Amino acid sequence: MSEPRERDEREGPELGAPDGAPGDLGRLAVLKALGDNTRYAIYLELARSARPLSTADVAGVLDLHPNTVRPHLERMRDVGLLQIHTAARGGVGRPQHLYSLAPDAPSLGLEPASFPTLARMLLRLATATGADAADALDVGRDQGRVDGDRLGHRGCLTAVVAQLDAMGFDPAVATADGDGDEGELATIAFAHCPFRDLAEQRPDLLCSLHRGLIEGVVDATGGGEVAGFGSLVDRTPCQVEIRLGGADQPAPV
């Protein structure tokens, strides 16, 4: 009989079975770990990130002190939700610990851990086949229309905000009255980009996909039009302006 594999200490304990506890007790430990609002927020940030994050990274995003974040990370690692990666600092001092979701951690409805890898492969494929911004815009619009048909009962702006929120963009909405018959102008800022590392490599593709997706949702729901889109290469990046018709109501901020 083969010897059991020795578990790497960086992986943390088996999910759902801390200290050899039965499965039900392990699941209870996971639920308790995520029952704290701060830990849940940290878990969401790690789940959305395409790369492992340090304690300082998490603290900066959530506006917390690193000493507050550190014990929460260790608690989630203790119950098998997180794994640790060690990164050299390039100088003297202790190596830096980076955290990511364990392979068997629950997704909580977020993207599986394989999605960032798939996205990187698709980006390389798009580059190799010569896909450009116009192609990305068309693909984004097609998907946006499909999603817009599903969300259309909510109204144009509310549907766009719901779509962006579900994808992890943390949208923030501001509205202003238009001039004359132009209607109300809504600006949606993207407080968080779940694809930022890829967008920085190919903003023409990723940002065009994003713009097309929004345009598709707007087209399918009616009641508005995309008046402007700020990508990473613009002076006012990561936002979209939607000119609303009279029938639509602004989404809550």
N, C-alpha and C positions, 0 to 999 in steps of 0.2 A: 504493500500500500504506500502510495506516495506521501511524502511529508507535507503537512499543511504549509501554505505560503506564509512567510513571516511578514506581517503588515508593517509598512513603512510608518515610522512615527509621525511623519508629516501628514499622513492621511487622516489622523484622528481616529477615534474609536468607530466601531461598526455602527452605522445609523440604525436607530431604533433598538439598540441593545447595549446601553451603557453599563459597564461593569458586569457584563454577563446577565443582565436583567432579561426577563421574558419580553417578547415582542410588545405586548400591550403596555407594559411599564415603560418600554423604550419610546413608544409613540407618545405616551403621556409626557415624558421628559421633553420631547421635541415641541409639543404643544405649549408646555409651560415656558420653554425657552423663547418661543415666538409670541407668547402672550403679552410680553412687555412691549409697550409702544416704541421705545427707543431701539430695542433689539430688532423689532420688525422693520423699522425704517432702515436700519443698517443692512438687514438681510435683503431688502428690496434693492438697495444701491449695489450690493455685490451681485445680485442676480441680473441686474440690468447691464452691468459693466462687461465689456468685451475683454478685459484684462484683469488680472489679480490686483487688488488694491491694498495699500499700506494703511496702517492706523491713521497716519496723518492725512491720507487721501480721503478716507471716510469722514474724519473729523471736519475737514475743510468743506466738503459738500453739504454736510448736515449742520454746520455751524456749531460744532460741539468741541469740547476740549479733548485732546487725545487721551488724557487720563480717564475721561468718562467713557470713551469708546472701547478702550483696551479690555476691560473686564467683560464687556458684552461680547466681544469677539471670542474671547477665551471660553465663555459659557457656551456659545454656539458650537465652538469646536469640540468641547467636552461631550456634547450629545451627538456629534457626528455630522453636523450641518455644514461645517467649513473644513477646508484643508489649508495647510500652510505651505507656501513656496518661499525659499530662501534666496535672496538676491544680494550679491556683493555690492558694497557701497562705492567701491573703487578707491578706497583709502583705508586708513586705520579705523578701528571701531568694530562693533559687533555687526554681523550681517543683518540686513533688513528683512523683516517678515512681511510677506504679502499674503493676503487672504482671498480665497475664491470659494464658490460653492463646491461641496463634495460631490463626486460623480453621482451618488445615489440620493442626494438631497431632494426634497420635494420641490417642484417647480412653482407651486402656488399660482398656477395660471400664467406664469411668465415663460419666456422663451427657454427651450431646453439648452443645456450647455453646448450642444453641438451646433447651434445656430450661428454663433460668431465664426466658427471654423468654416461652415458652409458659405457664409457671406463673403469671407476672404477668398475662398476658392472661386466663387461666382464673379468676384471683382477681377481676379486674374484672368478668368475665362473671357469676360467682357473686353478686357484690354487686349488679349490675344486675338480676338475675332474682330476688333476694330469698332466695337459699339461706341456710339457717341452720345452727346447730351440729348439730341433729338430722339434717338431710340429710347433712351431712359425715360424721357418725358412721355412718350407714347405708352410704354409699359406701365408707368405710374398712373396715367389717366385710366387705362383699362381696369386696373385693380381698384382705383378710387371709385369708378362707376359701380363696380360690383358691391363695394362696401357702402356706397351712398344709397343704393337701392335698399339695403338692409336697415340703414339708419334714417331714411328719408322722412319718416313720420315725426322726427324730432325737430325738423326745420334745419335750414342751411347751416347757420353758425353753430348751433348746438351739436349738429352731426359732426362737423369738422372738429370741434373741441373734443367730443367723445372719442373720435378716431385717434387724434393725437395723444390724448390721455391714455388710451388703451395701449398705444405703442411705446409709452414711456417718455414722451417729449415734455411732460409737465407744462402744458400750455397756460399762459396768463393772458387774459383778454382785457383790452381797453377799447372803448367806443367813442366816436365823436360825430356830431351832426354834420351832414354834407351840405354843400352849397346848392340852393335851388332844388331841382328835381333829382339830384344825383343820389340821394339816399344816404343812409348812415354808413360810415366807414368804421369797420372793426379791425383792430390790429391785434394779432395773436403772436406773442413772443414765445419762443421755445426755450424754456429755462434749462432743459436738459436734452442733449442729443444722444440717444443710445447707439448711434452709428458714427460718432464723431471721429474715432480713430481712422475709420475707412473714408469718411468724408474729407478728412484732411489730406488723404492720399489722392483721391479723385473727386474733388468737389463738383466737377462738371457732371459726373454720373450720379453720385449719391444725392446731391442737392436737386438735380433734375428729376430723379425718381420721386423725391419728397414733394417737389412742386407739382408734378403730374398727379400724384396721389391726391393732394388737396384739390386740385382743379377737377379731378374726376368726381370726388365727393360733392363738390359744389354743383357741378353739371347735373349729377343725378338727383340731387335734392331740390334744385331750383331755389329761387329767392335771393340770388346773389351772383357775384362774379369776382374772380381773383384780380385785384387791382395792382398788386405788387408783391414781390417775393424777394426777401433778402437772404442770400446764401452766404457761405463762409468767405466768399471773395468780395462781398459788398461792404460798403462803409457802415451800414446798419444791418448786420447779419442776423440770421436765424429768427426771422419773423415773416409773417404773411399778412397782407392787407386784403380784406374782403369787403367789397361794396355791396351792402345789403339792400334788398327791396323792401317795400313797406310791410309785407306780410310776415317777415321774419322778426323774431325777437332776439335780442342779445342773450348769450348764455351767461349764467352767473359767473362772476370773477372768482 
